Every structure is written in structure tokens, then in C-alpha cells.
């Protein structure tokens, strides 16, 4: 069983610093105003590190990561 993580951005908290898509471009992108957008809402082990790095670097803590059970993916 491989670990999968659900990825979300709380758009009420996001202020558009852009650290998410700078640090994890495989998981996040930006919209026309520079706010983060999720590219991949469920990441496997190969992108878990990127997603965690971005979440840890977000000044507003707007990135939400949720460990998923095997049957949720």
C-alpha cells in the first residue's frame, strides 16, 4: 500500500504569495491573479515531499494536506 495525500488550498486564507507553485510546480499552479491553484488533488509518494514543502512554506497555512486511506484514492 502506498501513501497518498489529498491536497487543497483554502482560498479564504490564500493571499497569493506564490510559494506553493514556486516550490511544488508539479502539484500547484497559479490563476490569472497569482493565487495558488491545485493541479493534482491526490498525490502519491513521488510528489508527497513537494506538497509538504509547499504547505510548510505557506505563510497563511492555506495549503491543507490530508492523509488518505487506501480506498479514498
Residue pairs with C-beta under 8 A, 6 or more apart in sequence:
1 70
2 44
2 45
3 44
3 45
3 48
3 67
4 42
4 43
4 44
4 45
4 67
4 68
4 70
4 72
4 73
5 42
5 43
5 48
5 51
5 65
5 66
5 67
5 68
6 41
6 42
6 64
6 65
6 66
6 67
6 68
6 72
7 27
7 38
7 40
7 41
7 42
7 43
7 51
7 63
7 64
7 65
8 38
8 41
8 63
8 64
8 66
9 20
9 28
9 36
9 37
9 38
9 62
9 63
9 64
10 62
10 63
10 64
11 35
11 62
13 60
13 61
13 62
14 35
14 36
14 60
14 62
15 35
15 59
15 60
15 62
16 30
16 33
16 34
16 35
16 36
17 58
17 59
17 60
18 30
18 34
18 36
19 54
19 57
19 58
19 59
20 27
20 28
20 36
20 54
20 55
20 57
20 58
20 63
21 28
21 29
21 30
21 36
21 37
21 54
23 50
23 53
23 54
23 57
24 47
24 50
24 51
24 53
24 54
26 39
26 40
26 47
26 50
27 38
27 39
27 40
27 43
27 47
27 50
27 51
27 54
28 36
28 37
28 38
28 39
28 54
29 36
29 37
29 39
30 36
30 37
31 37
36 62
36 63
40 47
42 68
42 73
43 50
43 51
51 63
51 65
52 65
54 63
55 61
55 63
55 64
55 65
